[in-house]
Amino acid sequence: MKFGVIINRKMIERRASDPYGRLFSYLGEMEDLGFDLGWCGHHRFSDRTAFGGDEASEPSAPLPMLAALMARTSRMKFCTNIFLLPSRHPLEIAEEINTINEMANNRFILGAGIGYKPDEFENCGWDFKSRAKRFEECLEILPLAMKGEPFSYQGKHFTVDDVTVVPPPLRGQVPPIWIGAVSEPAMKRAGRLGDGWLISFAEHLIELEEKVATYKAIAAEHGRPSTLALMRDLHIAPTREQLDPNFLPNIIKVWQSYDELGSKADRDALASEVMFGGKQVTLDEFAPNRAVVGTPDDCIREIGRIRDAIDPEWFFITPTGVPEPERQIAELRLFAKEVMPHFRTD
């Protein structure tokens, strides 16, 4: 298993002489600790996002931001989770990705999705309601475009006439496309057209087993890779007494915000009752199968269950219940030291 950490824009200090210095330092430390990947979201025209609350933490232009971050690291990969692919023209994206990977020695992975906020599309002249069909055409065009060879394409939304994207991919390596999917149709689309599935932190582990089997079967049928990147809320402390009582309320607030903003994830019955029905539960009742919480030994047991159930290649940490950057860093240090060595893969 490989491990990814969030790139949190709350670490950017806009009034400082070096606004990104704190974020550069953070990623350098995460690389030294052995984390394999840094990931970030993508939202346009938003000073408030579900994860960031009243202070948006997901960049409006993730590709140039990641280019700068990759220039300050040497080993870590970087992934958009997720990039609003149908809000841009696929040829522009292909040019930018090939340029980034040329600079960063093929360390970029495109994580893409259809989005859920109309203004992110309509303000740029893109129709919101047709985004799913446009997304599928983008997924067909991008692998062809990123090859750096002449190609043509005729679709309902995009027409490409004998175009060659420059620069060509470094050493001929076309980057993978992982698809963020929170509904069954989107998961099936990931199997048909993607190279991996970015699995929402809202997914219940037991219910995931059947979905993952379906996804892998669809990917195999279409001759596609089927990489799994599971997102999970993490809260780790040296002892259970040191766990934050606000962790679960923070998660509830974030999950409710996603729903209010239009992202309707598949949730299990108990999670729905807690999120939207006001049901009161303890952290011990809620966390199993939904989050990785507790002491290092608790976290090792839960990730072991995850490995046994769906065996994801990637584990993406989503610290929605621990919003303060300094606390996130302290917990990531403990996780890297005490938990990651039990699950490392080359």
Buried (B, 14 or more C-beta within 10 A) or exposed (E): BBBBBBBBBBBBEEEEEEEBBBBBBBBBBBBEBBBBBBBBBBBBEBEEBBBBBEEBBBBBEBBEBBBEBBEBBEEBBBBBBBBBBBBBBBBEBBBBBBBBBBBBEBBBBBBBBBBBBBEBBEEEEBEBEBBEBBBBBBBBBBBBBBBBEEBEBEBEBBEBEEBEBEEBBBEEEBBBBBBBBBEEEBBBBBBBBBBBBBBBBBBBBEBBEEBBEBBBEBBEEEEBEBBBBBBBBBBBBEEEEEBBEEBBEBBBBBBEBBBEBEBEBBBBEBBBBBBEEEEEBEBEEBBBBBBBBBBBEBBBBBBEBBBEBBEBBBBBBBBBBBBEBEEBBBBBBBBBEBBBEEBEEE
